[in-house]
Amino acid sequence: VPIEKRRPLLEGLSVAVAQICDATTRLKIRDTLRRFLHRHRAYPEVKWRLPDDELLRLDEIYQLLEPSEPIGKFGWLFSSQSNEPPRPTGEGWEADGDLVHQLQREAVRDILAKGEEELFRFTNSVEAPAQVGIVLADVIEERNRQHGILARSLNGQTAADAELARGMLLGLFGRLGEAWAGALLRQAKDERWSAEAVTKVVLTLPPSRFVWKWLERFEPQVERTYWSQTDLLWMKGDPDDRSFAANKLIEAHRARTAVHFIGRSPRDFPSSLLVRALHEAAGEPWPKDEGNEGTMFVYSVEEIFIWLGKANDVAEDQIATLEWALLPLLQHSRRVAPAVLHRRMSTAPSFFVEVISAVYRPAPGSGVVEPTPADAERAGAIARQAYELLRSWMIVPGLDNGLIDATVLEEWVKETRILCKNAGRLAVGDQHIGSVLAYAPADSAGIWPAVEVRELVEITRSKDLETGIFMGVHNRRGATMRGMTDGGAQERDLAKTYRGWSRNTALEWPRTSALLERIASSYENEARRHDEDAERNQW
């Protein structure tokens, strides 16, 4: 606005303000002017700043709008959003912060002079009642009056009363320390304060052994409520204290919170506690719409797993059990593929069947009937990750240093097929067994698959298992690269190789030979398709 127009506007504003009677409207205008004055006075060197004489005129209008009641006069000092003073120091935000604190102290003294009823009315009207309590702790020197206001706010019925008490406790503890807090808790014990009032006190004090020892002196309800609500995320203390607190959270059915707490520095906790926290967290209900809490929980789980891997003092079976229980959370994990789970699938038939059962329902006609999962969303998340676990599984049972132990492989397949049949999932079980057998090595003569796998194919006589090998061979190959006119040369070479192996195995292993011929024929068909594509590309 040009300077010649601003002065008439200021005069008009002054006249208009004098005619406004509605208190709410006057307060809104005053609050806007306060922020405007602060902005222009806090940055004296910027070009858009109004001249001092115009700011002074606005300041006069601001003063004219000052209400008489405390909430209108001082409420902005205890706002959760903006408490910028209209006359900043010009020395930076720290100096302005000191100025606001001084103004808060003056405001609280002024309100206290009008009586405690006025104080509680004011507290229940401001956005940040806890800040009123912090300032009160700094202003009131008389101990009896401190405790009187504190006791009343602790036993108050409103959320603002509770916040006032919290602010006073924080301020007084910060100034007077554990000696003062001990005296207060002793008074609460002697005077038989209500469990609710005592709980408010202990939840506000910084978590420490000092507080936890006091919990034992009150009724059990106080301790139960404390551990069900306390926030320990940024707690400091020695490892023993932190381990004690983590165990208490788990006992209070807050294992997920314990995982958050532990995940900040897993190395500070014994591995047995890390395992316990993960195990209990996996069994707790999954909250809906977790947002950032869910993201941070996954991060904490990853940190704990990474440390357990480094510590190397927990049995692999335990790690696998935990990884499986928490598998849906590890979908986008920073950790490597779940090799522990893959190894367990290759050594524990019951676990393999558990993974299969998470993905597939029992086959129709199997006679196996299972109830619908109580938590469909969780079951779906587990199924998706279990399928990925099966898809990425490449460890052949019994394989060690490039050689397959035939006895181990046969026993694993035999037991697995029995369990799959009992679970109503024999067909899909055979297919996935076949898929992993596609990763078996060749024999010493270079003929694929190894003799141990050929023997298994002949003994098992399962079309589903052979289909699994067929699919595994194609999946193992992955994506290919070729020129636009190359055609199916790659596939013809593969077909030739598999047909050669088919001839070499025909006499002793006829089912294996037939499977190899089937693979060779599939590559020939694929080669023809690529030849046709190359021919079209040359048009």
Secondary structure, 3 states (H helix, E strand, C coil): CCHHHHHHHHHHHHHHHHHCCCHHHHHHHHHHHHHHHHHHHHCCCCCCCCCHHHHHHHHHHHHHCCCCCHHHHHHHHHCCCCCCCCCCCCCCHHHHHHHHHHHHHHHHHHHHHCCHHHHHHHHCCCCCHHHHHHHHHHHCCCHHHHHHHHHHHHCCCCHHHHHHHHHHHHHHHHHHHHHHHHHHHHHHHHCCCCHHHHHHHHHHCCCCHHHHHHHCCCCHHHHHHHHHHCCCCCCCCCHHHHHHHHHHHHHCCCHHHHHHHHHCCHHHCCHHHHHHHHHHHHHCCCCCCCCHHHHHHHHHHHHHHHHHHHHCCCCHHHHHHHHHHCHHHHCCCCCCCCHHHHHHHCCCHHHHHHHHHHHCCCCCCCCCCCCCCCCHHHHHHHHHHHHHHHHCCCCCCCEECCEECHHHHHHHHHHHHHHHHHCCCHHHHHHHHHHHHCCCCCCCCCCCCCHHHHHHHHHHCCHHHHHHHHHHHHHHHCCCCCCCCCCCHHHHHHHHHHHHHHHHHCCCCHHHHHHHHHHHHHHHHHHHHHHHHHHHHCC
